Amino acid sequence: MIDFIPNWLIILGGIGQIFTALIYPYIRHRVFDWYTDVKKLKPLNQEIAKTYGRYIQGLNFSFGVIAILLPNDLKNQTLLALAITGLIAMYWVGKVATQIAYYPMYTIPQEPLFKIGSYCMNTLFVLFATVYTLLFIYNLIGIYFN
């Protein structure tokens, strides 16, 4: 059952995660005008906001590299595979839930590029959440029920 989730899908997800990391500064700047809002904060809070932005970017990139380089290791039904896929699944499920619950998508500029881009990015986020949740379940079943 090692092909339950094919490597190409994991690698595709990895490429998508690296893409989200690389596009993140553009989205913050062009879509959300983030830096204008950050400049209104006190200097320490500005640095904290920028640091969290870098954390997000770094995690997305790192998760992508792991997926591309170690797809078999993410589904080898070890405790480490369970922990890593659980962490990444929770990260993306949390992202999707937060996006739905708290982010008013109507504030995205209505230019066609941004509108289509928002649908594409949300589709990627759901893909990541789904792939890693399935990997987590697969690893969990392999460890505890085989």
N, C-alpha and C positions, 0 to 999 in steps of 0.2 A: 504494500500500500504506500510505498515511498513516493509514488507519482500522484498521490491524492491532490497535491498542489504542485503543478509542474514548475521546474526551475525557471522556464521562460517567464512565467507570471511573476515569480519572486524577483527576477532580474528586472523585468519591466517596472515593477513597483519601485525597485531601487533606483532606476533611472529617473522615474517620476519624482522620487524624494530628493534626489540631487537637483533636479530641475526646480523644485519648489524652493530649495535653499538658494539657488542662483538667481531666481526671479524675485525673491523676497524683497531685496532692497528697492527694486523698480516699483513693486506694488506699494510698498510703504511710501515712496516718494511721489509717484505719479497718480496713484488711485486714491490714497488716503490722505495725502499732504501731511504725512505723519510728522515730519521734521518741524513744520510750522507749529503744530500743537505741542511738540516736545519743548520747543524754545520758550513756551509760556510757563514751564515748570521751573522750580528752584534748581540751581546747578547740580546738587546731589541727586535730585529726582530725575534730572535729565540723564545723568550717567547711569542710574539704575535702569531707566527705560531702555537706553541704548544697550546696556549689558544684557538685559532679558531678550532683546531683539537678536543679539548675537548668539545667545544660548539656543534660541529657537532655530536659527539658521544653522548652527553647528550640529544640533541634534538631527535635523532633517538630512543634512549632508552625511553625517556619520551613519545613520540608519540606512541610507542609500548605499553607501560603500559596503556595509556589512551584507546587505541583501545581494549585491552584485558579486562580491568575492566569496561569500560563504552560504550559498543557497542550500546546499545539502546539509550543512551544519545547523541551519535553522529548522530542519525537519528531521533530525536524527534521534528524536525522542529521548534526549538526555535532560537532566535537571537544568543544565545551563541553557539548552535550547528552549526549555519551558520558561525559564526566567527572562531570557532576552525577548522571546516572542510575546510574552505576557506584558513586559514593559512597553514594547513598541505598540502592541495592540491597545493598551490603556492610553498611551499617548495620543494615538490617532482617534480612538473612540471618544476620548475627552475633547479633542479638537472639533470633531464633527458635532458632538452634543453642545459644546460651547457656541459653535457657529450658528446652530439652529436656535438655541435658546436666547443668546445675548447679542448677536451681531445683526443689526438692522441692515439687511442687504439693499434696501431701497436707497441708502445713502451712497452707494457706488455710483460714480458718474454714468450717465446713460448712453455714453458713446458705445457704438456696437462692439468695438474691441474689448472694452472693459466688461460689458454685459456678457459677451460670449466667454471671455476669460474667467469671469466669476463662476459660470456654469462648469467650465472645464476644470478649474481648480477644485470646486466642490466635488466633482466626480472623482478626481484624483484622491481627495481626502477619504471619500467613502471606499474607494478601491483599497487604499492602504489599510484602513480600519478592518475591512472584510478579510483581506489576505492574512494579516497578522493575527486576527481573531481565529481564523480557521487553522492557522499554523499552531497557535497556542492550544486549541482544542485537540488537534491531532497529537501534539506532544503530550498533553495531559492524559489522553486516552492510552497512548503507548506506554507511558510510565506507570500509571496507576491501575490500568485495567487489562494489561496483557501478562 
